[in-house]
Amino acid sequence: MISPDLASDNRIDEKPLPERTFADVAITDLHGISAALGDSGADVAGLVTALFGGWGDGTFGDTPPTTSKADVTDDNSPFEYSVVFGEGRREVRVGCQPQGSVRPTDPSSSWVAGWRTLQDLQGIGLADLTAAQRVREVFEPRAESAMYGMGLAAALRRGGPPLIKVYFDPTAAGPGHSRALIAEAMARLGLTEGWEWLSDNVLDRVETGFSVFALDLNGGEHARVKIYTTGDFADVPTVEALTSPLPGCVPGRAARFCADLLGPDIRFDRRPPMVCWSFTSATPAHPTEATLYLPIRCYVRDDAAALRRVQRLLPAGQSAEFATAVAAIARRDLAAGTGLIAWAARKLASGDPDNLTLYLSVEGYSAGPINPTKGD
């Protein structure tokens, strides 16, 4: 989950993964997660090979391979996983920061590697780059303060092609230019009216920053354009007020999600939530979705507590599946630290499926510390 590096956490130093390749670790972990969810039909190896490109042959080694100023992953491992649970639905995803040929990867080399991968994905029919090409020059990294260059992700689909997504850096020209860059990108995509809605109803009401500008690469009028916002969202009422203008927003859904996962009196004093606003050319005047992302790892004692909290939000069968998925990739005792279960997300509009998305870290280099002041 890409977010600004707002917290200077002390990590638990651990031995890195054995000298296995990035691709091998990802393939093994994704097979384990998929099996836990009862779905092993996707071509995991083929997808990872295509998404990682040549850098998948690299090994973890002793030093994180990226100098990213954002949490593309919590410990600067170059990839992460997520799982989606909904009514009759389970989906496994993998996200990554493309790596350059020389360590450490910086935003510019990640950008070059990412575009090489995108063109390869287009060549095998997995990505429509029409929208991405329209905004390419807008988000090309050119400031020393640029955060990460590019991110890529794929949702595994049994019996069908994966959904590929690209994540661009709004700080490509420096943090002070983020709003102008996103406005320009929205105009190039024919979504000026939607940008005006977001400006009037959200950005001009709450001091807001930007962490991601993302595109679905499946083409068509329902392919989403997503803007991830963050800021001084100190408490639940602020989050509720921020999201309430969304057409179809269910009153109280954001507050209930915060309370159910993190407790009724939660204050976001370590790391704020993020809100993702989704637009499509089919409905250009306003967002069609808003998704609230909560950094659960910052507000629990350890990952054992995080697992228990997540399980309370899931039906019994899915609760057991998630526990099995976590066990499949855990490389330490869950009670020894935080960060393996990093983020949780839920959509807020009445027409949206009540899915729960959980983000899982590789922890290739370290784990987060126990939070002794946080409850169970």
Residue pairs with C-beta under 8 A, 6 or more apart in sequence:
1 71
1 73
1 80
1 82
1 95
1 274
1 293
1 342
1 343
1 359
2 70
2 71
2 72
2 148
2 151
2 167
2 211
2 212
2 228
3 70
3 71
3 211
3 228
3 230
3 271
3 274
3 293
3 295
4 69
4 70
4 71
4 147
4 209
4 211
4 230
5 68
5 69
5 70
5 71
6 271
6 272
7 270
7 271
7 298
9 368
9 369
10 369
11 75
11 365
11 366
11 367
11 368
11 369
12 336
12 337
12 366
12 367
12 368
12 369
13 366
14 332
14 363
14 365
14 366
14 367
16 60
16 61
16 62
16 364
16 365
17 25
17 60
17 331
17 364
18 60
19 59
19 60
19 61
20 59
20 60
21 56
21 57
21 58
21 59
22 52
22 55
22 56
22 57
22 58
22 59
22 60
22 78
22 79
22 99
23 48
23 49
23 52
23 56
23 57
25 60
25 362
25 364
26 48
26 52
26 56
26 79
26 94
26 362
27 44
27 45
27 48
29 81
29 328
29 329
29 362
30 44
30 48
30 81
30 92
30 94
30 156
31 40
31 44
32 325
32 328
32 329
33 81
33 83
33 92
33 325
33 328
33 329
33 360
34 40
34 42
34 44
34 92
34 156
35 328
36 321
36 322
36 324
36 325
36 327
36 328
37 83
37 90
37 92
37 321
37 325
38 90
38 321
39 90
39 92
39 158
41 158
41 159
42 92
42 156
42 157
42 158
42 162
44 156
47 94
47 154
47 156
47 162
48 56
48 94
49 56
50 117
50 120
50 121
50 124
50 126
51 94
51 96
51 117
51 121
51 152
51 154
51 164
52 79
52 96
52 117
53 98
53 113
53 116
53 117
53 120
54 101
55 78
55 98
55 99
55 100
55 101
55 113
58 65
58 99
60 77
60 364
60 365
63 103
63 104
64 75
64 76
64 77
64 104
64 364
64 365
65 76
65 78
65 99
65 103
65 104
65 105
66 72
66 76
66 78
66 97
66 99
66 104
66 105
66 106
66 110
66 148
67 104
67 105
67 106
68 76
68 97
68 105
68 107
68 110
68 147
68 148
69 145
69 146
69 147
69 148
70 147
70 148
70 169
70 211
72 78
72 80
72 95
72 97
72 148
72 151
73 79
73 80
73 97
73 361
73 362
74 297
74 339
74 342
74 361
74 363
74 368
75 339
75 361
75 362
75 363
75 364
75 365
75 366
75 367
76 365
77 361
77 362
77 363
77 364
77 365
78 96
78 97
78 99
78 105
79 94
79 95
79 96
79 97
79 362
80 94
80 95
80 96
80 342
80 359
80 360
80 361
80 362
81 92
81 93
81 94
81 95
81 329
81 359
81 360
81 362
82 92
82 93
82 94
82 95
82 357
82 358
82 359
82 360
83 90
83 91
83 92
83 93
83 322
83 325
83 357
83 358
83 360
84 90
84 91
84 92
84 93
84 155
84 355
84 356
84 357
85 314
85 318
85 321
85 322
85 355
85 356
85 357
85 358
86 353
86 354
86 355
86 356
87 353
87 354
89 353
89 355
90 318
90 321
91 155
91 156
91 157
92 155
92 156
93 153
93 154
93 155
93 156
94 153
94 154
94 156
95 151
95 152
95 153
95 167
96 151
96 152
96 153
97 105
97 110
97 148
97 149
97 150
97 151
97 152
98 105
98 110
98 111
98 113
98 114
98 116
98 117
98 149
98 150
98 151
98 152
99 105
99 109
99 110
99 113
100 106
100 109
100 110
100 112
100 113
101 109
101 113
102 109
105 113
105 149
106 149
107 141
107 146
107 147
107 148
107 149
107 150
107 169
107 172
108 141
108 146
108 149
109 149
110 148
110 149
110 150
111 140
111 141
111 149
111 150
113 150
114 149
114 150
114 151
114 152
114 166
115 136
115 150
117 152
118 127
118 129
118 132
118 152
118 166
118 217
119 129
121 127
121 164
121 217
122 128
122 129
125 161
126 161
126 162
126 164
126 217
127 164
127 217
128 217
128 218
128 219
128 223
129 217
130 219
131 189
131 215
131 217
131 219
131 223
131 225
132 166
132 215
132 217
134 185
134 188
134 189
135 168
135 184
135 185
135 188
135 189
135 213
135 215
138 168
138 172
138 181
138 184
138 185
138 188
139 168
139 169
139 170
139 172
139 181
139 185
139 213
140 172
141 149
141 169
141 172
142 172
142 173
143 171
143 172
143 173
143 174
143 177
145 171
145 174
145 175
146 169
146 171
146 172
146 173
146 174
147 169
147 171
147 211
148 169
149 169
150 166
150 167
150 168
150 169
151 166
151 167
151 212
152 164
152 165
152 166
152 167
153 164
153 165
153 167
154 162
154 163
154 164
154 165
155 162
155 163
155 165
156 162
157 163
163 216
163 217
163 218
164 216
164 217
164 218
165 214
165 215
165 216
165 217
166 214
166 215
166 217
167 212
167 213
167 214
168 185
168 212
168 213
168 214
168 215
169 212
169 213
170 178
170 181
170 182
170 210
170 211
170 212
170 213
171 177
171 178
171 210
172 181
173 181
175 209
178 209
178 210
179 203
179 210
181 213
182 195
182 210
182 213
182 227
183 195
185 213
186 192
186 194
186 195
186 225
186 279
187 195
189 225
189 281
190 281
190 284
191 225
191 279
191 281
191 284
193 284
193 285
194 279
194 284
194 285
194 286
194 287
197 285
197 286
197 287
198 227
198 277
198 287
201 245
202 208
202 229
202 242
202 245
202 277
203 229
205 241
205 242
206 231
206 232
206 233
206 238
206 241
206 242
207 231
207 232
208 229
208 230
208 231
209 229
209 230
209 231
210 227
210 228
210 229
210 230
211 228
211 229
211 230
211 274
212 226
212 227
212 228
212 276
213 225
213 226
213 227
213 228
214 224
214 225
214 226
214 227
214 228
214 276
215 223
215 224
215 225
215 226
216 223
216 224
216 225
217 223
221 280
221 281
221 282
222 280
222 282
223 280
223 281
224 278
224 279
224 280
224 288
224 289
225 278
225 279
225 280
226 276
226 277
226 278
226 279
227 276
227 277
227 279
228 274
228 275
228 276
228 293
229 274
229 275
229 276
229 277
230 272
230 273
230 274
230 275
231 272
232 238
232 272
233 239
233 242
233 268
233 272
233 273
234 267
234 268
234 269
234 272
235 266
235 267
235 268
236 254
236 255
236 258
236 259
236 266
237 255
239 254
239 255
239 258
239 273
239 275
239 292
240 252
240 254
240 255
242 275
243 249
243 254
243 275
243 290
243 292
243 348
244 251
246 277
246 286
246 287
246 290
246 348
246 349
247 286
247 287
247 349
248 349
248 350
248 351
248 352
249 290
249 348
249 349
249 350
250 348
250 349
250 350
253 346
253 348
254 292
254 348
257 292
257 294
257 346
258 266
258 273
258 292
258 294
259 266
260 312
260 313
261 294
261 296
261 309
261 310
261 313
261 344
262 294
262 296
262 299
262 300
262 309
263 299
263 375
266 299
270 295
270 298
270 299
271 295
271 298
272 295
273 292
273 293
273 294
273 295
274 292
274 293
275 290
275 291
275 292
275 293
276 289
276 290
276 291
276 293
276 345
277 287
277 289
277 290
278 287
278 288
278 289
278 290
278 291
279 286
279 287
279 288
280 288
288 349
289 347
289 348
289 349
289 352
290 347
290 348
290 349
291 345
291 346
291 347
291 348
291 357
292 345
292 346
292 347
292 348
293 343
293 344
293 345
294 343
294 344
294 345
295 342
295 343
296 306
296 309
296 310
296 341
296 342
296 343
296 344
297 303
297 306
297 338
297 339
297 340
297 341
297 342
297 343
297 368
298 338
298 371
299 371
299 374
300 306
300 309
300 338
300 371
300 374
300 375
300 376
301 338
301 370
301 371
301 372
301 374
301 375
301 376
302 334
302 335
302 336
302 337
302 338
302 370
302 371
303 326
303 330
303 334
303 335
303 337
303 338
303 339
303 340
303 341
304 333
304 334
304 335
305 374
305 375
305 376
306 334
306 338
306 340
306 341
307 322
307 323
307 326
307 334
307 341
308 376
310 319
310 322
310 341
310 344
310 356
310 358
311 319
311 322
311 323
312 319
313 344
313 356
314 322
314 356
322 358
325 360
326 334
326 340
326 341
326 360
329 340
329 360
329 362
330 340
331 363
332 340
332 363
332 367
334 340
335 370
336 367
336 370
337 367
337 368
337 369
337 370
338 367
338 368
338 369
338 370
338 371
339 361
339 363
339 367
339 368
340 360
340 361
340 363
340 367
341 358
341 359
341 360
342 359
342 360
342 361
343 358
343 359
344 356
344 357
344 358
344 359
345 356
345 357
345 358
345 359
346 354
346 355
346 356
346 357
347 353
347 354
347 355
